[in-house]
Amino acid sequence: MTNNNLPICRFCKAELRHTFVDLGMSPLCESYLRPDQLNQMEAFYPLHVFVCDRCFLVQLQEYVNPENIFVEYAYFSSFSDSWLEHCRNYTGQMTERFGLNAQSLVVEVASNDGYLLQYFVERKIPVLGIEPAANVAEVAVERGVPTLTQFFGTRLATELARDGKQADLLAGNNVLAQVPDLCDFVAGMKILLKPNGVLTLEFPHLLRLMESKQFDTIYHEHFSYFSFLTAEKIFAAFGLVLFDVEELATHGGSLRIFGRHQEDGSKPITQRVIAMRELEQRTGLMQVESYRSFAEMVKRTKQELLQQLIEIKKARKTIVAYGAPGKGNTLLNYCGIGTDFLDYAVDRNPYKQGRYTPGMHIPIFAPSKIAETRPDYLLILPWNLKDEIMKQMGEIREWGGKFIVPIPEATIYV
């Protein structure tokens, strides 16, 4: 904090004067409750997001120590079939493009339950996972993925490099947003990357978040939200050049960036980087005015969704939530959607079954519960997987059941 009480940017240290969106108070989105915790006090923290007018990093303040969030974590990557397919494809593409083999080392930061590295193991390419959540890392080790249970930063990177463990491919999927000390993290990547190595990171694209009103992807576990231009600026500050970029459909629209050492002349900057810079400049991501309309769009999205749910309940129909993802908890708490609207939620992750959603206390069951109670509507909270889920749950059409997808605007699918 500075003297006049304004927060400061976690990258460039400028004062944060501009609100991007304020979603009120919310509990930690992955803090699912056991039945014996329902009558205990629950911690709520502000979901007030700022945009820096110097580097245009969109960010939340760090209200909670990462150890409190990630040491025991409820998110396991392996419960989405389409995500696993995405990872299998990535493994093939990277192996071929960068000539990875039995002499290479692939390191993944925030490797979760080994969902990605298992495919490199299948190809006999040496791997190392780095995952702070002990309960999740344990699953990876059982899968045959060597995993260090630690937070990543310059200290760990220096230790590994000293032991001769530098990465030919350094991967990080949906981790950059979850790092409060961004500078230490990126500096660590620079240390861990071999002189001719490649790093790839995937993160939700701020441009798509704004276009599709994806306010539910904002939660305390996500400290920062990136455009390509801002990411490029951050990596350049640590001697890393982003030489390629791909747009992905995952998580409602993500970027995969490819980085290398500044001194490595073997990987020229692609046309895709030039096109992405131009797109973001054109859409105003380097002007603070462009960020001002987002909050109003979010309010309208909330009003329209509630209006639709109220109409359904007035008609005495039943609604159940499919999925209990972190993003769903932002949506439920911001919109005030509790058991007055939703009878229950279901999730494929056994860790969440038998628990309750944070804040709104909606009970979570296995998906088999849906066939027992035959609800009229399924509200799909992991809307980025809507096609996969509507296919999986097609049986609800047998009793006239319908799907509700809340983002970018509440839409009913028959």
N, C-alpha and C positions, 0 to 999 in steps of 0.2 A: 504493500500500500504506500501511496505517496502522502505528503502532508495534507493535501486537501481531500484525502479519503477516496480518491479514484483508484480503481484497480489498475495494474499495469500489464502490458502485453507480455505473454510468456516467451515470445521470440525476440522482438525488437525493443522491449522495455518502454515503449511509449505509453502515455496514459490512455485508458479506455474511456472515451466520452460518449460513445454511440451504442445504443441498444439495438440488437438485431431482432430478438424476440424475448418476451418474458412469459414463461409458462407457469408462473406462480411457484408454489411449494410442492415438492414431490419426494417420496421415499427413494432410496437406492433401488434401481429397477430390477436388480437380480436378487434382492433380499426377500426371497419367498419364505413364508411363515409356516412353522409347524402348528398343529392345533393348540398346543400348550402355550404358544406365544400370542394368541389372538387378543388376550386381555392385557397384554403388557404395553408399555409406552413404545411408540414407534417414532424413529427419527425422520423428520422431513427437512429438506434443504432447498434453497432457491434454485430454480432452473432459469436463471437470468443470463442470456447470452449476449455478448458484446461483439462488435467488429472494430478492429484496430484501423484507424484512419491513416496509418503510415505503411504497414505491411499487408493489411487486409486479411489478417488471420481472424477467423470467426472463432470465438472461444468462451468457455465457461471458466469461472474461477475454480480453484481447487478447494472444495469445501471438505472433502474427505480424503484422508490418507489412502493411497493406492493399496497399501497392505490390508486395509479394512474391506476393500472391494474384491481384490483378486486372489487372496491367499486361499480362500475356499470359494469356488465359483460354480454357479449353476448352469453355465452355458457350455454344452458339449457340441462341437462342430459336426459330429458324425450322424446327427439325426435328420439331416436333409439330404435326400438322394441326389437332388439337382446340384447341391453344393459339392458333393463327393465327385460327381461327374465333371464338374468345373475343375476340380483339383487334379483329377486323372489326366484331363486334357492339358493342363498347365505343365504337368510333369513331362509329358511327351514333347511338348513344344520347346521347353527350356533345354531338355536333354539334347534334342536335335540342333537347336539354334546355337547353343554354346558348347557343343561337343563334350558333354559331361560323361564321365566313365568311372571305372573302379578306382582311379587315382584321384578323383575329384572329392571335394567336401561340400555338401549342401547343409547350410545352417538355417534354421527357421526360428525367428524370434516370436514369442507368443504362439508356440506350436500346438497348444491346446491338447487334444487327446490323440495326436499323431495322425489326424485325418488326412494331412497332405504328405508328410514325410514317408508314410507307409508305402506310397507309390514309388518313391525313389528307392526304398529298401527292396521292393519287388524287382527293381532293375539292377540290384547289386551295386548301387551308388552309395558310398558312405554318407551318413547323415548325423546331425546333432540337433536336438530340439532344446529350446530354452523356454520354460513355462513356469511362472511363479505360483500358479494354483496347484497345490500338492495333490488334491483329490483328482484333478484332471490329468496331471503329469503321470500319475500312477497308471492310469488306463493306457497311456501312450507306451510306457515301459512294458506293460503286459503284451502290447502289440509288437514288440521288438523294435521300438524306436528309442534309441538312447536319448535321455532327456535330463537336463539340469533343472532343478527346481529353484530358480533364482529370477530376480528382476534384472533386466538388461540395461546396461549403461556403460560408461567408459571404464569403470572399475573391472567389470566382468570381461569386457572386450580386451582390455590390456592383459589380463591373466591368460585368456585363451590364446591371444597372439604370441605371448611369451612362451606358451607351451607348444607353439608351432601349429596351432589350430586356427588357420585363417580360411575364409570361405571363398570358393570359386563362385558359388551362387548363395547369396544372402537374401532370404525371403522374409516378408512380413505381411500377413493378410489381416486387414482390419485391426491393426495394432497402433498405427501412428496416431490415430484419434484418441487412443486410450493412455497416452503418455503425458503426464503433467510436466516433467522436465524434458521438454522437446530438444533443447540444445544438447543435453548430456546424451540423449538417446541417439541423435544423428551423429554426434561426434564419436560415439561408440561404434556405429556402423562403419564409419571411415577407418577406424582402427582394425576392425575385424575383417574387412574386405581385402582379399589378395590384390596385389598391384594390378593384375589384369582381370580381376573378378567383376561380377555383375551383381547389383542388388535390385530386387523388385519389391515394390510395395503396392498393396491394393487398399483403397479407402473410398468411402462414398464421396462422390463428386459434388462439391458445394453447389455448382451450377444446377445439377439435376435436383438436389434437395430443394433449392429455391423454386425451380420451375414446377415441380410436382407437389409442392407444399408438404414435404415430408418432415413435419415438425416432430413426429414421434421418434425419429432417429436421434433426437436430442435427449441425452440423459447424462447423469453425473459420471458414468463410466467413460463417456466421450468428452474429453476436455477440449478438443479442437476439431474444426471442420475446414477442409482445404479446397481451394481452387488449385489448378495446376500452376498458375503464376506465383502464388504464395509458396507452394511446395518447392518450386524451382529456386526461389529466393533463399529459402531456409537451407536447402542442400548446398547451394553455392557458397553459403557462409562457412561451410565446413569442407570446402575443397572437393565437392562431389557435383558432377554434371549429370543432369537428366537428359539422356540422349534419345530416348524413345518413350512413347506413351500409347496406351490402348484404352479405348472406351469399352466398358463391360456392362452387361445387363444386370449383374449381381447387385443385391441390396438396393434395388431401385435406381441403379445407375452409378457405377463406380469407375475409377481410373486405376489402371495398372501402370506405374511409372518404372522406368528402367534407369538405373544410375551407374556411374563409373567414376573412378578417380579422375580428377582434372588432368593429371599427367598422362593418362592412357589415351593415346591418339588412335587406337585401333577401332574405335566404335564412333563413327561420325553421327552428328545430330540428324535425326530423320525429318522427313517432310511432315510427319504426323505431329511432331513437337511444334513446328512452325504454324501448322494449321490450328492446333489447340491454343497456342498463344493468341493468335488472331481472333479466334472464336470468343475467348474470354475477354479480350480487350473490347471487342465489338458489343458484347452483352453487358459491358459496364462494370465488370468485377474489380476494376481499379478505381472506382468512384464510389464514395461513401453513400451518395444519394440512391444508388441502385439497391441498397440493402434495406431501405426504409419501408418499402411496401410489404415486406414479408409478414410482419406482425399482423397487419390488417387481413391478409389472405388467410392466415392461420385462424383468426377469430371467426371468419365466415365459414371455414371448413368445419369447425367445432359446432357452430350453430346449425348447419345443414345436417350433420350427422345426428345430433340430438333430436332435431325435428323428425327425422326419419324413424329413429328408434321409438320416439313418443307415439307416432302414428301406429307403429306395429303393436305396441303394448296396448294402445286404446282399442285395437281390434282383437284384443285378448289372445295374441299369438305369443309363442315362446321363442326366446333367443338364447343361443349358447355361443360362447367364444371358442373358435378353433385356434389352438396355439396359445402359449403363455410366454411370448418372447419379451425381452427387456423393453423393446420399442412399444409393445402393447401396454405395458404398465405406465409409460409416459402418457399415452393416449387416454387410458382409462382414468388416470388421476387428473389430468388437465380437463377432461370433459366431464368428470364427476359421474362416470358410468360404473355403478355398483350392482349389487344383487337385485336392485329394483328393476334393472333392465336385463341382466344376464343371470340365468339359472345357475350356470357353472361354466368352467372352461375345461378343455381337454388338451393334453400335450403328450407327444410320443416319448418325451424324456422321463424315465422312471424317477429321476431325482426330484422332479417337480410334482409328481403325482402324490396325492395325499396331503399336499401343502396348500397354501392360500396365497393369492397375489398380494404384493405389498400395497398398503394404502387402502385398496378397495375390498380386500379380503374375499375375493371370489374363489370358491373351492376348485381345485384342479384334479381331474380324473384322467384315466386312460381313454383313448379315443373310442374304445368299445362301448362306453357309456352312451354314445350318441344313438346307436341302434336300439338300446334299451328304452330311451325316453322319446325318441323320434321328434326332435324339435322342429319348429316351422322355419327357423332361420339360423344359419351359421355365420357369425361375424368373424371374418378371417383377419386375425391380428397380424400374423406375418404376411402382409399383403404382397411382399416381394416374391412370395412362393405361391401366389394364388392359383396359377395354372396347375402346379403339382398337387396342391391341396384339393382343388375342385375335381381333379381326376381321381385322387385317392378316395374322396368322400362322395363320389357320384351316386352312391346308393341312397342318399337323402332325397333324391328326386323321385324315388319310388313312392314316398308318402307325401309328395308335393313340397318337399323342403327346398329352400332357396338360400343363396349365398349373399352376404353383404361384404363388400370390400370398401374400407373407410377412406383410403388415400389413393389418388389425389383429391377425389371427392366421393362422398358416400354413393355407391352404385350397387344396385341389386342385380344379381345374375340368377337366371332360372335354371 
